[in-house]
Amino acid sequence: MGDAHADAGKHTGLYMGVFAALFVGTVVTVAVSRVHFSHAGNIVVALLIAGAKASLVAAIFMHLKWEKTPYIWWPLAICAVFFVVLVALPVLSTSDHPPGVTTHSWDVLPAAAAEEHGGGH
């Protein structure tokens, strides 16, 4: 039981370093959110920062850095590939509208529909 406490003590510096990196990553995320890139640019930057922070958490706090067996890496890689595919599907289908069809936000009525519903009360 005493060994467990000694083992945790030698990793405390690493955990505090990851904590500091996550804090800095959060500050950078907030700072970058104030910068206006293109819509896709903001999403890409936010995902890159979030991916870096998630990698730190998985590697250190979930102890994947010290995992040697391949039994954990293959399922993890397969999950990562499926995640990328599932995220890419809606992004790739955003321009799949027939010609002449306009898309609107769910809370904004087109002008013709607004006239039918009372003309903008």
C-alpha positions, 0 to 999 in steps of 0.5 A: 500500500505504501508503494502506491503512494510513492508511485503517485508521488513521482507522477505529481509533477507530470500531472501538474504539468498537464494541468498547466497545459490544459489551463493554457489550452483553455485560455488559448481556446477563449482567445482564439474564439475572439479571432474571426477566421472563416466559419470553417477556419474557426471550427478547424482551429477549435477542433485542433486545440480540443484534440491536443487537450484530449490527447493530453488527457488520454495519454497521461490521465488515462495512462495510455502513454504507458500502455504497451499491449497492442490490444488497446491500440487496435480498437482505439484506432478503429474508433478514431477512424469511425469517429472521423467518418461520422464527423465528416458525413454531415460536413460533406453533405451540407452542400447536397441541396437541389438547385434553386433550394434555399436553406434557412435557419430553423428560427428564421422564416423565409419572406413568403412564409412570414407573410402567410403567418401574419406578416411579422408580428 
